[in-house]
Structures are given as structure tokens and as C-alpha cells.
């Protein structure tokens, strides 16, 4: 059985809804966001511009992401029963914008497509998670988050397999074909998720309508997120992780290409990160269900910081080992653990709004990352640019540890 019914119509972590949500995250994270770093060498050959300039399009992408996260809460508040419809339209348009971006002929045109992709992926991230986790038993939502987020790792793995087509100079237009294929996959995944949520919707919606709000249900979202006694350290950790990971994923492949690594090997390294992340999603989800603490999050971020530092050794084996470590413990883990921790610490009716605002903070971090990384690359080179992500990852780990410390003090009281 792929799915198992639980109390009040909820299901186990492994069901058709989480499966299709994971396939959508292949597109939302792996294809729409992180494929850009993989395709950067090929894009530069066709469109031109420096790596610093093209890297700034990552900031444009996350400006769109930030705008999307800020626009979504009012829409959810106004049309709470229309989330499945809004999500279906969003995911369909996301696949189509990937196809459209493949036709870009200059930086400004590509920048507009990247903005639109960021805006749509922000909507899709929050809506897909919110809809899918509503269908899962509370005790298994960490594992369900892991299954969904590992779709992003699968997207990275698949993107790496396109490397001979997208990096090799003999295939100048390869990145265009790859984005078209990814966009078509996104359209199919959007229809699949819409189908399973429509057919299963009657089972999960009544349980949410019948449930009574808790006493703190009406507590303002900003008090939950910005209070040091509640979620401030968790959300701040998410911000710095956003800055750190996007620098690494934007400039890692250009750095490897600059060192003369063949396109096939660079693609295999990229796929290796995604392959390791497949285990990360499941293990991280199980870990946060068993130890729902900021300390669990901090441990993965600390190991990720160590992994980034591999690039500073000028040793390709240690660089590759560090990349695998990042994929294994700190690529999917922070988003899925933050998602699960938010689900545990905010009232059910406030979850979508809290997740949306936390995602906006994450987007702001991802806007800062390419700016800082681009400046470092222009001034000190690609190696220093990649290594600068370790600073942000270390700060994120420290803040997650502070959140865990705060949790422990509350338990002791």
C-alpha cells in the first residue's frame, strides 16, 4: 500500500500526495532554481557577460521569490479554500516559464524570466508543502517533509546528467534543450499533483474544518516569528542558510570548469550532491521527528560548513568529498527541518502564513548571497567566492543552536 489512512482522514508520510509533491519539488527547487548554476558556463558562452554579472541574475530570481512570498499570505487569507486551484495554476505556469526561459537571447531577457520563475516558485513552495502536510499525520510530518524536499535532490541529480549537453563547448544550445525538457516535466507534475489532491481532497478538508483553534490561534504571526523567545533564532538561521547555500550552488560548477574538470566529471559531482541529498531527505525527516530540536538542525549546518571548506584546500578530492557531505547533511536538511519545526510551533491556521513569511526571509538571504558571492568572485576569484558561503553557513549553525538552547530552557521550565 502506498498510503495508509490515519486518524481523522490523515495519512502516513508515504502516500500519493507526498509522492507527487516530491515530483513537483524536482521542478520547484532542482530545475527552476538550482539548474541555473549548473548551466551557467553554457549560458555564458551564448549570452555573454562575466560570471559576476550572470551570478547577479540569481539575485533577480530571488527578488521574484521574495515578492512571491510577500504576495501569497493576503491571497491565502482571502481565499483559504482556493489553495489547490491557486497551486495548480502556479505550478503549470512555472513549467511554462522554464520553457520560455530557454528562448532567452540576452541578459535582460533571461533576467525577466528568472524573476518570473522566482515569483512562481515561491508560491509553489509554500502551497505544495501546506497542501501535502495537511494530509499527513502530525507525528509523521517531518518524514513527509523529507520525502517532499528530497525531490529537490532528485532534481539536482537529474540536472547533473545533462552536463555533457550543457557544459561541453561543442553543444552551445544544450542548456536550452535541457530547460525545455525540465519545463515539460514540470507541466506533467503539476497535472499529477492537481489530480491526487482533487480526488483526495474530500478526505482531508473536513478534518481541518472540524478542528477547533487553540487559545493562541489568533496570536499575530509577527509575534511568533520575530520574538527571541519563540522563532526568531530559527528564522534567522534560515536567512543565513539561504545566503550560504545559494553562493555554493551558483559558483561551484563554474569553479570546477575553471580548474579544467571535464564536463562529464563536473556533472557527476553535481549529480553526486543530489544523490547524497536523496538520503538526506529521508534521514533528516526521520531525525527531526525523533529529535525536534534546533540542535538537530545545527548539527547538519555545522557539517555543511566543514564541507564548504573543502574548496579552500586546492585538493580536488577534498572538494568533491565536501560537496558530497553538503548533499548528505546540509542541503535538504535545513529547509525540511525548518518546515517541520514551524509546523510544530505555530497554530495550524497560521502555518501557511508563517511558512510564507519564513520563506520570504529565506528569499532575502538568497538575494544577499549572489550579491556578496558575485563581489567576492569579481575581486578574489571563483575559489574565494565559493568558500565565502562557509561564513554564512557557520552563522546559520550558531543561530540554530541558539534556537535549540531556547527550546531546552522552555522544556526545563
HELIX and SHEET records of a PDB file:
HELIX    1   1 UNK A    7  UNK A    9  5                                   3    
HELIX    2   2 UNK A   16  UNK A   25  1                                  10    
HELIX    3   3 UNK A   26  UNK A   31  3                                   6    
HELIX    4   4 UNK A   35  UNK A   47  1                                  13    
HELIX    5   5 UNK A   51  UNK A   78  1                                  28    
HELIX    6   6 UNK A   80  UNK A   82  5                                   3    
HELIX    7   7 UNK A   83  UNK A  101  1                                  19    
HELIX    8   8 UNK A  107  UNK A  134  1                                  28    
HELIX    9   9 UNK A  138  UNK A  140  5                                   3    
HELIX   10  10 UNK A  141  UNK A  161  1                                  21    
HELIX   11  11 UNK A  163  UNK A  166  1                                   4    
HELIX   12  12 UNK A  174  UNK A  210  1                                  37    
HELIX   13  13 UNK A  221  UNK A  226  1                                   6    
HELIX   14  14 UNK A  232  UNK A  258  1                                  27    
HELIX   15  15 UNK A  263  UNK A  290  1                                  28    
HELIX   16  16 UNK A  294  UNK A  308  1                                  15    
HELIX   17  17 UNK A  309  UNK A  313  5                                   5    
HELIX   18  18 UNK A  316  UNK A  329  1                                  14    
HELIX   19  19 UNK A  333  UNK A  345  1                                  13    
HELIX   20  20 UNK A  348  UNK A  350  5                                   3    
HELIX   21  21 UNK A  351  UNK A  380  1                                  30    
HELIX   22  22 UNK A  382  UNK A  387  1                                   6    
HELIX   23  23 UNK A  389  UNK A  412  1                                  24    
END                                                                             
